[in-house]
Amino acid sequence: MTEPDLDALFEAAAAVRERAHAPYSGFAVGAALLDEAGRIHAGCNVENAAYPVGTCAEASAIAAMIAAGGREIRAILVLADSPDPITPCGACRQRIREFAHPGTPIFSGSAEAVRARYTLDQLLPASFGPEHLAHGA
């Protein structure tokens, strides 16, 4: 697999991060992913006064990909202001796993730059996926 266009992913994640709805935490997150057709899909976090019903940026980006007809994540970048690189939460790691392979790159960025690179397998080792089900892919 060739390296994804990080500038394009960064630009998309930064733009959508500006639209995040994070009035409770103040922690705006943007995510952009590259699908199997080379298209970029972006999403931001959307908080809710009833905390458990908010949506993570990664989940928003995945939903945008599915709505556009994409079915495979080739790379994803998560962007937020934090002193340390942020990674997807556990639930989003599993959401990414549904549409990605163990070696899929997951990038972490701050408002200024991409700061870290992981693979899905590093963030979710020995994971459960569709192939574990009798009717899985």
N, C-alpha and C positions, 0 to 999 in steps of 0.2 A: 504494500500500500504506500502511495506517495504521501508526503507530508501535506496536511491541509493548509489552506490559505489562512494563516492565523490573523493577518491584518483584517480580512473580511469578517471572520468570526468575531474578532475583537470589536470592530465597528458596529456590527449588528447587536452584540450583547450590550455594549455601552449605550447605544441609542435606546434600546428597549428598557434598560435599567432606569433611565430617566422617567419612564412611565410607571414604574412600580408603585403599588399602593401599599405603603408600609408605615401607616400612621402610629402603630402601636410599638413596634420594635425600633423604627427608624433605620432599619437595616435593609436597604434596597439592593436587590440582586437581579442581575440580568444573565440570561443563558442563551447561547446560540449553538446550534448543532448543524452538522453537514450530513445530508442523507445520501443514499446510494446513487441518486441522479445528479449529485453535485449541487443541490439546492440548499440554501441556508434557511433555517427556521429559528425564530427567536421567541423568547418568553420571559416574563418578569414575575416576581412574587406578588401575590395579591392577598393581603392579610384581611382578616375578618374579626369583628368584635368577639365572635364566638371562636376563639383561637383554633380549635381543631379543624375548622372548615376552610382554612386558608389554603392557598395553592403555592407551591414552590416554583421558582423560575424554571427549573429543569422540567418539571411536570408540564408547565405551560408550553415550553418549546417542543416537548414530545407530542403534546396534543395538537399543536400547530402542524407538525410534520405529518401526523396521521391524517389530519383533516385535508392536507394538501396531496395525499396519496403516497407519501413516503412510508417505508417500512423498515429501514435499516439506518442506524446511527453509525456513521463512519468516524466522527470526531465530535466532541462537545467542549465548549468553553464556558466556565462559570465565572462571573465577574461581580466583585463587591469590594467595598472599602473595608479592609481589615489589616491589622499589623502582620498577620500570618496568612499564607494562602488558604483559601477556603475550599472545601471539597463538598460534593453533594451529600446530603443527609443520608442515613441508611435507607429510608424508604425510596428516595430518588435513585440511589445506587441500584436498587432492585428494579425500579422502573426503567432505568437505562439498560440493565441486563436483559430485559425483555426484547430489546431491539438492537443489541450490540453484541460483539464477540469479546472474549477475554482480553485480547490485545488492543481493543479500541482505545485511542488516546483520549484522556480527560485532562483538559488544561484548566488551570486556576489563574485568575488575574485580579489585579487591583485596578483602580481607576486609571493608572498610568501605564501598566504593561502586563504581559503574561508573566507569571512568576514561578509556575511549577507545572510539571507534566507527569501524569500518572497513566497507568493503564487500568482498565476496568478490573482486571484480575488482581492488581495491587490493592485496589480499594474494596473489592468484594471477592476475596479468594474462595475457592471451592463452592461457588454459587449454584443456586438452584435456578434452572431455566426451562424454557419450553420443551427442550429435547428430553427432559426427564419425564414428561407426561406421555402416555401411550399414544396420544394423537398429536404430540408436539411436532414442531418443525424439524 
